[in-house]
């Protein structure tokens, strides 16, 4: 599980809080021909990761 800055203040994760979002962390956003990611899949590359670390 990856921590997200959602503003949540509780010490526990409730069932209603757990939303699954397909996420890929790779050096590139390019998807190979043989790959079929889910329609709602998101990706983070090196540039995005630097932005997230600053936040």
Phi and psi in radians as a Rosetta constraint file:
Dihedral C 1 N 2 CA 2 C 2 CIRCULARHARMONIC -1.903 0.35
Dihedral N 2 CA 2 C 2 N 3 CIRCULARHARMONIC 2.293 0.35
Dihedral C 2 N 3 CA 3 C 3 CIRCULARHARMONIC -1.236 0.35
Dihedral N 3 CA 3 C 3 N 4 CIRCULARHARMONIC 2.352 0.35
Dihedral C 3 N 4 CA 4 C 4 CIRCULARHARMONIC -2.062 0.35
Dihedral N 4 CA 4 C 4 N 5 CIRCULARHARMONIC 2.569 0.35
Dihedral C 4 N 5 CA 5 C 5 CIRCULARHARMONIC -1.490 0.35
Dihedral N 5 CA 5 C 5 N 6 CIRCULARHARMONIC 1.522 0.35
Dihedral C 5 N 6 CA 6 C 6 CIRCULARHARMONIC -1.798 0.35
Dihedral N 6 CA 6 C 6 N 7 CIRCULARHARMONIC -0.182 0.35
Dihedral C 6 N 7 CA 7 C 7 CIRCULARHARMONIC 1.539 0.35
Dihedral N 7 CA 7 C 7 N 8 CIRCULARHARMONIC 0.065 0.35
Dihedral C 7 N 8 CA 8 C 8 CIRCULARHARMONIC -1.139 0.35
Dihedral N 8 CA 8 C 8 N 9 CIRCULARHARMONIC 2.514 0.35
Dihedral C 8 N 9 CA 9 C 9 CIRCULARHARMONIC -2.091 0.35
Dihedral N 9 CA 9 C 9 N 10 CIRCULARHARMONIC -0.117 0.35
Dihedral C 9 N 10 CA 10 C 10 CIRCULARHARMONIC -1.303 0.35
Dihedral N 10 CA 10 C 10 N 11 CIRCULARHARMONIC 2.687 0.35
Dihedral C 10 N 11 CA 11 C 11 CIRCULARHARMONIC -1.511 0.35
Dihedral N 11 CA 11 C 11 N 12 CIRCULARHARMONIC -0.038 0.35
Dihedral C 11 N 12 CA 12 C 12 CIRCULARHARMONIC -2.226 0.35
Dihedral N 12 CA 12 C 12 N 13 CIRCULARHARMONIC 2.757 0.35
Dihedral C 12 N 13 CA 13 C 13 CIRCULARHARMONIC -1.773 0.35
Dihedral N 13 CA 13 C 13 N 14 CIRCULARHARMONIC 2.078 0.35
Dihedral C 13 N 14 CA 14 C 14 CIRCULARHARMONIC -1.516 0.35
Dihedral N 14 CA 14 C 14 N 15 CIRCULARHARMONIC 2.753 0.35
Dihedral C 14 N 15 CA 15 C 15 CIRCULARHARMONIC -0.959 0.35
Dihedral N 15 CA 15 C 15 N 16 CIRCULARHARMONIC -0.694 0.35
Dihedral C 15 N 16 CA 16 C 16 CIRCULARHARMONIC -1.196 0.35
Dihedral N 16 CA 16 C 16 N 17 CIRCULARHARMONIC -0.377 0.35
Dihedral C 16 N 17 CA 17 C 17 CIRCULARHARMONIC -1.449 0.35
Dihedral N 17 CA 17 C 17 N 18 CIRCULARHARMONIC -0.380 0.35
Dihedral C 17 N 18 CA 18 C 18 CIRCULARHARMONIC -1.490 0.35
Dihedral N 18 CA 18 C 18 N 19 CIRCULARHARMONIC 1.771 0.35
Dihedral C 18 N 19 CA 19 C 19 CIRCULARHARMONIC -1.992 0.35
Dihedral N 19 CA 19 C 19 N 20 CIRCULARHARMONIC 2.258 0.35
Dihedral C 19 N 20 CA 20 C 20 CIRCULARHARMONIC -1.562 0.35
Dihedral N 20 CA 20 C 20 N 21 CIRCULARHARMONIC 2.186 0.35
Dihedral C 20 N 21 CA 21 C 21 CIRCULARHARMONIC -2.199 0.35
Dihedral N 21 CA 21 C 21 N 22 CIRCULARHARMONIC 2.053 0.35
Dihedral C 21 N 22 CA 22 C 22 CIRCULARHARMONIC -1.051 0.35
Dihedral N 22 CA 22 C 22 N 23 CIRCULARHARMONIC 2.210 0.35
Dihedral C 22 N 23 CA 23 C 23 CIRCULARHARMONIC -2.390 0.35
Dihedral N 23 CA 23 C 23 N 24 CIRCULARHARMONIC 2.329 0.35
Dihedral C 23 N 24 CA 24 C 24 CIRCULARHARMONIC -2.114 0.35
Dihedral N 24 CA 24 C 24 N 25 CIRCULARHARMONIC 2.276 0.35
Dihedral C 24 N 25 CA 25 C 25 CIRCULARHARMONIC -1.955 0.35
Dihedral N 25 CA 25 C 25 N 26 CIRCULARHARMONIC 1.904 0.35
Dihedral C 25 N 26 CA 26 C 26 CIRCULARHARMONIC -2.504 0.35
Dihedral N 26 CA 26 C 26 N 27 CIRCULARHARMONIC 2.840 0.35
Dihedral C 26 N 27 CA 27 C 27 CIRCULARHARMONIC -1.161 0.35
Dihedral N 27 CA 27 C 27 N 28 CIRCULARHARMONIC -0.309 0.35
Dihedral C 27 N 28 CA 28 C 28 CIRCULARHARMONIC -2.366 0.35
Dihedral N 28 CA 28 C 28 N 29 CIRCULARHARMONIC 2.669 0.35
Dihedral C 28 N 29 CA 29 C 29 CIRCULARHARMONIC -1.570 0.35
Dihedral N 29 CA 29 C 29 N 30 CIRCULARHARMONIC -0.090 0.35
Dihedral C 29 N 30 CA 30 C 30 CIRCULARHARMONIC -1.267 0.35
Dihedral N 30 CA 30 C 30 N 31 CIRCULARHARMONIC 2.245 0.35
Dihedral C 30 N 31 CA 31 C 31 CIRCULARHARMONIC -1.733 0.35
Dihedral N 31 CA 31 C 31 N 32 CIRCULARHARMONIC 2.298 0.35
Dihedral C 31 N 32 CA 32 C 32 CIRCULARHARMONIC -1.201 0.35
Dihedral N 32 CA 32 C 32 N 33 CIRCULARHARMONIC 2.775 0.35
Dihedral C 32 N 33 CA 33 C 33 CIRCULARHARMONIC -1.018 0.35
Dihedral N 33 CA 33 C 33 N 34 CIRCULARHARMONIC -0.654 0.35
Dihedral C 33 N 34 CA 34 C 34 CIRCULARHARMONIC -1.441 0.35
Dihedral N 34 CA 34 C 34 N 35 CIRCULARHARMONIC -0.059 0.35
Dihedral C 34 N 35 CA 35 C 35 CIRCULARHARMONIC -1.613 0.35
Dihedral N 35 CA 35 C 35 N 36 CIRCULARHARMONIC 2.461 0.35
Dihedral C 35 N 36 CA 36 C 36 CIRCULARHARMONIC -2.295 0.35
Dihedral N 36 CA 36 C 36 N 37 CIRCULARHARMONIC 1.463 0.35
Dihedral C 36 N 37 CA 37 C 37 CIRCULARHARMONIC -1.248 0.35
Dihedral N 37 CA 37 C 37 N 38 CIRCULARHARMONIC 2.703 0.35
Dihedral C 37 N 38 CA 38 C 38 CIRCULARHARMONIC -1.036 0.35
Dihedral N 38 CA 38 C 38 N 39 CIRCULARHARMONIC 2.655 0.35
Dihedral C 38 N 39 CA 39 C 39 CIRCULARHARMONIC -1.003 0.35
Dihedral N 39 CA 39 C 39 N 40 CIRCULARHARMONIC -0.567 0.35
Dihedral C 39 N 40 CA 40 C 40 CIRCULARHARMONIC -1.702 0.35
Dihedral N 40 CA 40 C 40 N 41 CIRCULARHARMONIC 0.275 0.35
Dihedral C 40 N 41 CA 41 C 41 CIRCULARHARMONIC -1.179 0.35
Dihedral N 41 CA 41 C 41 N 42 CIRCULARHARMONIC 2.433 0.35
Dihedral C 41 N 42 CA 42 C 42 CIRCULARHARMONIC -2.069 0.35
Dihedral N 42 CA 42 C 42 N 43 CIRCULARHARMONIC 2.701 0.35
Dihedral C 42 N 43 CA 43 C 43 CIRCULARHARMONIC -2.323 0.35
Dihedral N 43 CA 43 C 43 N 44 CIRCULARHARMONIC 2.614 0.35
Dihedral C 43 N 44 CA 44 C 44 CIRCULARHARMONIC -2.145 0.35
Dihedral N 44 CA 44 C 44 N 45 CIRCULARHARMONIC 2.216 0.35
Dihedral C 44 N 45 CA 45 C 45 CIRCULARHARMONIC -1.871 0.35
Dihedral N 45 CA 45 C 45 N 46 CIRCULARHARMONIC -3.041 0.35
Dihedral C 45 N 46 CA 46 C 46 CIRCULARHARMONIC -1.047 0.35
Dihedral N 46 CA 46 C 46 N 47 CIRCULARHARMONIC -0.739 0.35
Dihedral C 46 N 47 CA 47 C 47 CIRCULARHARMONIC -1.110 0.35
Dihedral N 47 CA 47 C 47 N 48 CIRCULARHARMONIC -0.785 0.35
Dihedral C 47 N 48 CA 48 C 48 CIRCULARHARMONIC -1.100 0.35
Dihedral N 48 CA 48 C 48 N 49 CIRCULARHARMONIC -0.671 0.35
Dihedral C 48 N 49 CA 49 C 49 CIRCULARHARMONIC -1.090 0.35
Dihedral N 49 CA 49 C 49 N 50 CIRCULARHARMONIC -0.702 0.35
Dihedral C 49 N 50 CA 50 C 50 CIRCULARHARMONIC -1.080 0.35
Dihedral N 50 CA 50 C 50 N 51 CIRCULARHARMONIC -0.699 0.35
Dihedral C 50 N 51 CA 51 C 51 CIRCULARHARMONIC -1.135 0.35
Dihedral N 51 CA 51 C 51 N 52 CIRCULARHARMONIC -0.728 0.35
Dihedral C 51 N 52 CA 52 C 52 CIRCULARHARMONIC -1.173 0.35
Dihedral N 52 CA 52 C 52 N 53 CIRCULARHARMONIC -0.636 0.35
Dihedral C 52 N 53 CA 53 C 53 CIRCULARHARMONIC -1.169 0.35
Dihedral N 53 CA 53 C 53 N 54 CIRCULARHARMONIC -0.585 0.35
Dihedral C 53 N 54 CA 54 C 54 CIRCULARHARMONIC -1.202 0.35
Dihedral N 54 CA 54 C 54 N 55 CIRCULARHARMONIC -0.593 0.35
